[in-house]
Amino acid sequence: MERKSLTGLCFFLIVLLAAQEMVVQTEACEKPSALFSGGCIGSSGNKECDYLCRRGENLQSGSCKGLKCVCAC
């Protein structure tokens, strides 16, 4: 009986530790585009920003923030 309790406790601790390792950080990674030049204005600027971030810099996406193009890592 004591062995079953110890085994159950060990299993519980392993599951608990594994669950803590799987916690994903949701902190956003953003950086200014190195390829975008000029002002990021309107929908065409937003599309160009997104394209340069994805294709040119191999990042997830891009969008205009103010007048600057910002890429998401």
C-alpha positions as a Markdown table, in Angstrom:
| # | Residue | x | y | z |
|---|---|---|---|---|
| 1 | Met | 0.0 | 0.0 | 0.0 |
| 2 | Glu | 2.8 | 2.4 | 0.9 |
| 3 | Arg | 4.5 | 1.7 | -2.5 |
| 4 | Lys | 1.4 | 2.7 | -4.4 |
| 5 | Ser | 1.2 | 6.0 | -2.5 |
| 6 | Leu | 4.9 | 6.8 | -3.2 |
| 7 | Thr | 4.4 | 5.9 | -6.9 |
| 8 | Gly | 1.3 | 8.1 | -7.1 |
| 9 | Leu | 3.1 | 11.0 | -5.4 |
| 10 | Cys | 6.1 | 10.7 | -7.8 |
| 11 | Phe | 3.8 | 10.7 | -10.8 |
| 12 | Phe | 2.0 | 13.8 | -9.5 |
| 13 | Leu | 5.3 | 15.6 | -9.0 |
| 14 | Ile | 6.5 | 14.8 | -12.5 |
| 15 | Val | 3.2 | 16.0 | -14.1 |
| 16 | Leu | 3.4 | 19.2 | -12.0 |
| 17 | Leu | 6.9 | 19.9 | -13.1 |
| 18 | Ala | 6.2 | 19.2 | -16.7 |
| 19 | Ala | 3.2 | 21.5 | -16.7 |
| 20 | Gln | 5.3 | 24.3 | -15.4 |
| 21 | Glu | 7.9 | 23.8 | -18.1 |
| 22 | Met | 5.1 | 24.1 | -20.8 |
| 23 | Val | 4.1 | 27.6 | -19.7 |
| 24 | Val | 4.4 | 29.9 | -22.8 |
| 25 | Gln | 5.5 | 33.4 | -22.4 |
| 26 | Thr | 3.1 | 35.8 | -24.2 |
| 27 | Glu | 5.4 | 38.7 | -24.2 |
| 28 | Ala | 5.4 | 40.3 | -27.6 |
| 29 | Cys | 8.6 | 40.6 | -29.5 |
| 30 | Glu | 8.7 | 43.6 | -31.8 |
| 31 | Lys | 11.4 | 45.5 | -33.6 |
| 32 | Pro | 11.6 | 48.3 | -36.1 |
| 33 | Ser | 12.0 | 47.1 | -39.7 |
| 34 | Ala | 15.5 | 47.4 | -41.1 |
| 35 | Leu | 14.3 | 47.4 | -44.7 |
| 36 | Phe | 11.3 | 49.8 | -44.6 |
| 37 | Ser | 12.1 | 53.4 | -45.6 |
| 38 | Gly | 9.9 | 56.4 | -45.6 |
| 39 | Gly | 6.7 | 57.0 | -43.7 |
| 40 | Cys | 4.3 | 54.2 | -42.9 |
| 41 | Ile | 1.1 | 55.9 | -44.1 |
| 42 | Gly | -2.2 | 54.3 | -45.1 |
| 43 | Ser | -3.2 | 50.8 | -46.1 |
| 44 | Ser | -0.5 | 50.6 | -48.8 |
| 45 | Gly | 2.2 | 51.5 | -46.3 |
| 46 | Asn | 0.8 | 48.8 | -43.9 |
| 47 | Lys | 0.8 | 46.2 | -46.7 |
| 48 | Glu | 4.4 | 47.1 | -47.7 |
| 49 | Cys | 5.5 | 47.0 | -44.1 |
| 50 | Asp | 4.0 | 43.5 | -43.6 |
| 51 | Tyr | 5.5 | 42.3 | -46.9 |
| 52 | Leu | 9.0 | 43.5 | -46.0 |
| 53 | Cys | 8.9 | 42.0 | -42.5 |
| 54 | Arg | 7.7 | 38.6 | -43.8 |
| 55 | Arg | 9.7 | 38.2 | -47.0 |
| 56 | Gly | 12.7 | 40.5 | -46.5 |
| 57 | Glu | 13.4 | 39.9 | -42.8 |
| 58 | Asn | 11.8 | 36.5 | -42.3 |
| 59 | Leu | 9.7 | 37.5 | -39.4 |
| 60 | Gln | 6.1 | 36.8 | -38.6 |
| 61 | Ser | 4.4 | 40.0 | -39.6 |
| 62 | Gly | 4.7 | 43.7 | -39.8 |
| 63 | Ser | 2.4 | 46.7 | -39.2 |
| 64 | Cys | 2.5 | 50.5 | -39.0 |
| 65 | Lys | 2.8 | 52.0 | -35.5 |
| 66 | Gly | 2.7 | 55.7 | -35.9 |
| 67 | Leu | 4.9 | 56.4 | -38.9 |
| 68 | Lys | 7.2 | 53.5 | -38.4 |
| 69 | Cys | 7.1 | 50.0 | -39.6 |
| 70 | Val | 7.4 | 47.5 | -36.8 |
| 71 | Cys | 8.0 | 43.8 | -37.3 |
| 72 | Ala | 6.7 | 41.0 | -35.0 |
| 73 | Cys | 9.3 | 38.3 | -34.2 |
